[in-house]
Amino acid sequence: MHPASPAIAAFWADFSAQEAALHAQPLIERVEQANTLLEAHVKGLALELQGHPEDAVVDLIITAHGSIEQFPLLTQLVDAAPKLQHHRVVAFRARTAEPDFPIGMDGFELATADVLVALQPDNGQTALELRFARDIPAEFAEHARHMTFIMLDHVLGEYDFAVKVGAVDFVGEDDYDADVPWTPLSELPPVFDAFWTQTLGHTGHFPQGEPQWEGLELEFNCAVDDEGNPVDDPEGDAETGGSDEGVVAVNLAANAVAMRADLPYALTLNLAVPDSAALAAAQNLQEQAATLLQLPQLGVAALTLARAGRRQALFYVSDEQLAKQTLAPLLLRDEAATLELKLRYDPAWTGYFEYAGYLLH
């Protein structure tokens, strides 16, 4: 968790000072004025209100409109929220309580019951195939597809639609597979959740006991020098066409918590292993790191990759600063002298499924 930026702190100071006056406004004006306040300090996010206009306390929903790139900023804004008198601060647009609803656009109306959905595995995520249960006039076909995406966001919720859903494709009446189950969008949430946990194995339960490692030997394309030798090329300037080999070990047990909303940060510990002794020392250090993170459920070991004289271990952690603090004593050891530590926001676990996809499902 990062400390609040000056811009975020300034927004909450302004919002707190004006909260009583805002709450006295009609709902539409209240939302407009709140977003004007936000826009003055923080870009890329929006505020929505949910609840009866006369309620003493309403939900103040912070949304990124499904943009994963803005999710870390959204999280920081929510984490920095002060205690407010009239608002409960909520991260992300939630699923609608009543998924059976129509929407209209330019004189055309479409209901969630008019859209049928089939689910397929998609490298850890859920792919959606969509078709319409009634005839759509040709002039409204593009409208219907756009409206379907809006409805999906409301039916599944902002976070799940952005992170847990992979490919989304519309199929015609002559192209769809009649042998797979098709669910009306109005009935999708429990079917989606069951597919997520039962078919994909993302139960959300933190793995207990020993990791479940499965190995892969892979060949990687890489940059080469003038003599055709593999080289490091972080800027992408060298010639390509060479290859080198690597060994990946994937912790299949980590699949249970893949894409859990509280494990969005990919932490990589990358160590030089010029000889067998260094390799053994790196493996031991990375295993200890896994224990330190997993016991308090701060994170989980996802995979290891040995390649080009280095061994890297990938973990998914809940809080980047807390993870660094937890590992700090371990990483001060002599065997960590060559350490390269990297952190990135990866809520869809793309680093994991780059390799786990070969072994799961």
CORDA-V182630 format. One line per field, one symbol per residue. ss: DSSP state (2 for helix, 1 for strand, 0 for the rest). psi: psi as a letter, one per 30 degrees, with the letter a starting at -180 (. if undefined). burial: b if it has 16 or more other C-alpha atoms within 10 Angstrom, else e. A space follows every 10 residues. Layout:
ss: ???
psi: ???
burial: ???
//
This chain:
ss: 0000022222 2222222222 2220002222 2222222222 2000011111 0000000111 1110000222 2222222220 0000001111 1000000000 0111100111 1222111111 1100111111 1100000222 2222222222 2222220222 2220111111 0000000000 0011222222 2222222220 0000000000 0011111111 1111000001 0000000011 1111111111 1222222000 0000111111 1100022222 2222222222 2222200011 1111111001 1111111002 2222222222 2002220001 1111100002 2222220000 0
psi: kklkleeeee eeeeeeegee eefflleeee eeeeeeeeff eklfllklkk lkfgkeklkj kkkghgjeff eeeeeeeeff klklegkkkk kkklkkfjfj lllljhgkkk lfffkkkkkk kihfakkkkk lkflkkkefg eeeeeeeeee eeeeefleee eeefkckjkk klfffljffl kkkkefgeee eeeeeeeeef giffkkklak likklkklkk klklafggkk lkiffgflkl flllllkkkk jffffegkgk fgifkjkkjk kkifleeeee eeeeeeeeee eeeeeghflk kelljkkhgl kkkklkleje eeeeeefeee fflefgegkj kkkljifghe eefeeffffk .
burial: eeebeeebbb bbeebbeebe ebbeeebeeb bebbbebbee ebeebbbbbb eebeeebbbb bbbbbbebee bbbbbbbbeb beeeebbbbb bbbbbeeebb eeeeeeeeeb bbbbbbbbbb bbbbbbbbbb bbeeeeeeee eebbbebbee bbbbbbbbbb bbbbbbeeee eeeeeeeeee ebbbbbbbbe ebeebbeeeb bbbbebbeee beeebeeeee ebbbeeeeeb eeeeeeebeb eeeeebebbb bbbbbbbbbb eebbbbbbbb bbbeeeebbe bbbebbeebb bbbbeeebbb bbbbbbbeeb bbbbbbbbbb eebbeeeeeb beeebbeebe eebebbbbbb bbbebbeeee e
//
